[in-house]
C-alpha cells in the first residue's frame, strides 16, 4: 500500500520546526530527551549517525504528540508520546545487561529510531487481505520520508532500512491469518523472516528485541501495567467510536494478550523482562478470573473501578 504524507507531516517538515513545537508547547520533552541523548551519544560515537538518529527521533516525537498525543485535537491514551518515553527507558534498561555489549552502534541507532517512529500512524484502515498492518506499513513509509529530510549523507544504508522495515512491519501484533495461510500469534517477525534470507542472527535478534520492548508493559510494576491496560481500553473507546465491554476487555481479552499473544522472543528481551512478567502472572490470572465472573450487566465505569480496586489489593 502507498501512504501519502498528511497535514502533520507538512506542519513538522524539518527538525527546526519539531524543536520549535516541543520547546514552546511540550517542555517536559527536554528531560526525556536529555536522558536518552546522553545515553545514545555514549553508545554511538559516529557524529553523522548521531545527528541522523537524533533528528529522526525529534521529528517523530513532535509528530507523535501533535497527531496522537498531548498536543493533538484527538489525543490517544496509549499511542502517544508517553509510549515513546516508556520504550526509550526500556531500551536504556536493556543496554545495562552484559550481553547487550554484542549490539553494534547501528543496532542502537536503529532501535532508537524504531522506538520513536514505529507507531507514527495509528488511524489507517486495515486491509484484511494483507498480513502486515496498514498502521505499520504507513509508519515505515513516513519514517523513510523523515530520513529523506535528515539523512543527506545516506548514513542509514539500504540494509539498515530493510532491517527497520522488518522491525516496524514485524511489530504488527495480534492473532490472524492472511490469504496465504500465515497464521500468527503475537508479532509478525518470525513469519516475515520466512520470506527473506539476508538477515544474520544479530539482525534477527534486533528485530525480535524491538518488538519485545514494544510489548514489555507486561513486565512493569503491577500498578503501571494496569494503568497501561486502562489507557489501551480508553483509547479504543475514544477512537473507535464503539463501546467495548470493559468486562470483556479486562477479562477475556487481557487474559488472551498476557498469556497467549505476548511472548518474549529475543534473548535480551527474555533477560530484561521475563522474570518480572512471571511475577505478575498469578496476579493477572486471578484478576482476569474475577473480572470474568462479574455481572454482565455492570456498567463499564464500574468494571474499571473494580479493576483498579483489585489491583491495589494485589499490589
C-alpha positions in Angstrom: 0.0 0.0 0.0 1.0 3.6 -0.5 0.6 6.0 2.4 0.9 9.7 1.4 2.0 12.5 3.8 -0.6 14.3 5.8 -1.1 17.7 7.4 1.0 16.7 10.4 4.0 16.0 8.2 3.6 19.3 6.5 3.4 21.1 9.8 6.5 19.3 11.1 8.6 19.2 7.9 12.0 19.9 9.5 13.9 19.3 12.7 13.8 23.0 13.4 10.1 23.1 13.3 10.0 20.0 15.5 12.2 21.6 18.1 10.2 24.8 17.9 7.0 23.0 18.7 8.5 20.9 21.5 10.3 23.8 23.2 7.1 26.0 23.1 4.4 23.5 23.9 6.0 20.4 25.4 8.8 21.5 27.6 8.7 18.2 29.5 10.3 16.6 26.5 13.6 18.2 27.5 14.1 15.9 30.4 13.3 12.7 28.5 15.5 13.8 25.6 18.4 14.7 27.9 18.4 11.2 29.4 18.2 9.4 26.1 20.6 11.8 24.3 23.4 11.3 27.0 22.9 7.5 26.8 22.8 7.4 23.0 25.9 9.5 22.4 27.8 7.2 24.7 26.7 4.2 22.7 27.1 5.7 19.2 30.2 7.8 18.6 29.8 8.4 14.8 28.8 12.1 14.6 26.8 11.8 11.4 25.0 8.8 12.7 24.3 10.6 15.9 22.8 13.6 14.1 20.5 11.5 11.8 19.1 9.4 14.7 18.7 12.5 17.0 16.9 14.5 14.3 14.7 11.5 13.4 13.7 11.0 17.0 12.9 14.7 17.5 10.7 14.9 14.3 9.0 11.6 15.2 8.3 12.8 18.8 6.9 16.1 17.6 4.7 14.5 15.1 3.5 11.8 17.6 2.4 14.4 20.2 0.8 16.6 17.5 -1.0 13.7 15.8 -1.8 11.4 18.7 -0.6 12.9 22.0 -0.9 15.8 24.3 -1.0 18.4 21.5 -3.5 16.5 19.3 -7.1 17.6 18.8 -7.9 13.9 19.3 -5.4 12.6 21.8 -4.8 8.9 22.3 -4.5 7.4 25.8 -1.8 4.9 24.9 -0.3 5.5 21.5 1.1 8.9 22.3 4.5 10.5 23.1 4.3 8.8 26.5 4.6 5.4 24.8 7.8 6.6 23.2 9.1 7.7 26.6 8.4 4.2 28.0 10.1 2.5 25.2 13.2 4.7 25.3 13.6 4.0 29.0 13.1 0.2 28.4 15.8 0.4 25.7 18.2 2.0 28.1 17.4 -0.7 30.7 18.2 -3.4 28.2 21.6 -1.8 27.5 22.6 -2.4 31.1 22.6 -6.2 30.5 26.0 -7.6 30.0 25.0 -9.4 26.7 23.9 -6.1 25.3 27.5 -5.4 24.5 27.1 -7.5 21.4 24.8 -4.9 19.9 26.6 -2.7 17.4 26.4 1.1 17.0 24.0 0.8 14.1 21.9 -1.6 16.3 21.4 1.0 19.0 20.7 3.6 16.3 18.0 1.5 14.6 16.4 0.5 17.9 16.2 4.2 18.9 14.5 5.1 15.6 12.1 2.2 16.0 11.1 3.4 19.4 10.3 6.9 18.1 8.7 6.0 14.7 7.1 2.6 14.7 3.7 3.9 15.9 3.6 7.2 13.9 0.4 6.2 12.1 -2.5 4.8 14.1 -5.6 5.6 12.1 -5.1 3.7 8.9 -7.8 1.4 7.7 -6.6 -2.2 7.7 -6.8 -4.4 4.6 -8.0 -7.8 5.7 -6.1 -9.4 2.8 -2.7 -8.1 3.9 -0.5 -9.7 6.5 1.3 -6.5 7.7 -0.9 -3.9 9.3 -1.6 -0.7 7.5 -0.6 1.3 10.5 2.8 -0.4 10.5 3.3 0.0 6.7 2.3 3.7 6.9 4.6 4.3 9.8 7.6 2.8 8.0 6.8 4.9 4.9 6.7 8.0 7.0 10.0 7.1 8.6 11.5 6.8 5.1 10.3 10.3 4.3 11.8 11.6 7.6 15.1 10.1 6.5 14.9 11.9 3.2 14.8 15.1 5.2 17.5 14.4 7.8 19.9 11.9 6.1 21.6 13.9 3.3 24.7 11.8 3.5 22.9 8.4 3.3 24.2 7.3 6.7 21.3 4.9 7.0 22.1 2.5 4.3 19.6 0.3 2.4 20.3 -2.7 4.5 19.6 -0.6 7.6 16.3 0.4 6.1 15.4 -3.2 5.3 16.0 -4.0 9.0 13.9 -1.1 10.1 11.2 -2.4 7.8 11.4 -5.8 9.4 11.2 -4.3 12.9 8.3 -2.0 12.1 6.3 -4.4 9.9 7.1 -7.1 12.3 5.5 -5.2 15.2 2.1 -5.9 13.7 0.5 -7.6 16.6 -2.4 -9.9 17.3 -3.9 -13.1 16.1 -4.6 -13.5 12.5 -4.3 -15.2 9.1 -3.8 -13.8 5.7 -4.9 -15.3 2.4 -1.7 -17.3 2.1 -2.4 -19.1 5.3 0.1 -17.4 7.5 -1.4 -17.9 11.0 0.4 -15.8 13.6 0.1 -15.2 17.3 1.8 -12.1 18.7 4.2 -10.2 16.5 4.9 -11.0 12.8 8.7 -11.1 12.8 9.1 -14.9 12.5 6.5 -15.1 9.7 8.2 -12.2 7.8 11.6 -13.9 8.2 10.4 -16.9 6.3 10.5 -14.9 3.1 13.9 -13.3 3.4 17.4 -14.8 3.8 19.7 -11.8 4.1 19.4 -11.1 7.8 22.1 -12.6 10.0 21.4 -13.8 13.6 22.3 -10.5 15.2 19.9 -8.5 13.0 17.1 -11.0 13.7 17.8 -10.5 17.4 17.5 -6.8 16.9 14.1 -7.2 15.3 12.8 -9.5 17.9 14.2 -7.2 20.6 12.4 -4.2 19.2 9.1 -6.0 19.3 9.8 -7.3 22.8 10.4 -3.8 24.1 7.2 -2.7 22.5 5.1 -5.1 24.5 7.1 -5.2 27.7 4.3 -3.5 29.7 3.5 -7.0 30.9 6.7 -6.8 33.0 6.0 -3.4 34.5 5.1 -2.9 38.1 1.5 -4.2 38.5 0.1 -0.7 39.0 1.9 0.6 35.9 0.8 -2.4 33.9 -2.8 -1.9 35.0 -2.6 1.8 34.0 -1.3 0.9 30.6 -4.2 -1.6 30.1 -6.6 1.1 31.1 -5.0 3.5 28.7 -5.4 1.0 25.9 -9.1 0.5 26.8 -9.8 4.2 26.9 -8.1 4.7 23.6 -10.2 2.0 22.0 -13.3 3.6 23.5 -12.4 7.1 22.4 -11.0 6.5 18.9 -13.2 3.6 17.6 -16.5 5.2 18.5 -17.7 1.8 19.7 -18.4 0.8 23.2 -16.4 -2.2 24.1 -17.4 -4.2 27.2 -14.9 -3.5 30.0 -15.7 -6.9 31.4 -14.7 -8.5 28.0 -11.6 -6.3 27.7 -10.2 -6.7 31.2 -11.2 -10.3 31.5 -11.1 -12.4 28.3 -9.0 -10.1 26.1 -6.5 -9.2 28.8 -6.0 -12.9 29.5 -5.6 -13.6 25.8 -3.0 -10.8 25.5 -1.0 -11.6 28.6 -0.9 -15.4 28.3 -1.3 -16.2 24.6 -0.3 -13.3 22.4 2.6 -11.6 24.2 5.8 -13.6 24.2 9.5 -12.6 24.6 11.4 -13.9 21.5 14.8 -12.2 21.9 17.4 -13.4 24.3 17.9 -9.9 25.7 14.1 -9.4 26.0 13.8 -12.5 28.0 16.7 -11.5 30.3 15.3 -8.0 30.8 11.6 -8.6 31.2 10.6 -12.3 31.5 11.2 -12.6 35.3 9.0 -9.7 36.2 6.3 -10.9 33.8 6.4 -14.2 35.6 5.9 -12.4 39.0 2.9 -10.7 37.6 1.4 -13.9 36.1 -0.5 -15.3 39.1 -2.0 -11.9 39.9 -3.1 -11.3 36.4 -4.6 -14.8 36.2 -6.5 -14.2 39.4 -7.6 -10.8 38.3 -8.9 -12.0 34.9 -10.9 -14.7 36.6 -12.5 -12.2 38.9 -13.4 -9.8 36.1 -15.0 -12.6 34.0 -17.2 -13.5 37.0 -18.7 -10.1 37.3 -22.3 -9.5 36.5 -22.6 -8.9 32.7 -25.0 -6.0 33.4 -22.3 -4.0 35.2 -21.6 -0.6 33.7 -18.1 -0.2 32.0 -17.1 2.5 34.5 -18.0 0.2 37.4 -15.8 -2.6 35.9 -12.9 -0.2 35.5 -13.3 1.0 39.1 -13.4 -2.6 40.3 -10.3 -3.5 38.3 -8.4 -0.6 39.9 -9.5 -1.6 43.3 -8.4 -5.2 42.8 -5.0 -4.0 41.5 -4.5 -2.1 44.7 -5.3 -5.2 46.8 -2.9 -7.3 44.7 0.0 -4.8 44.7 
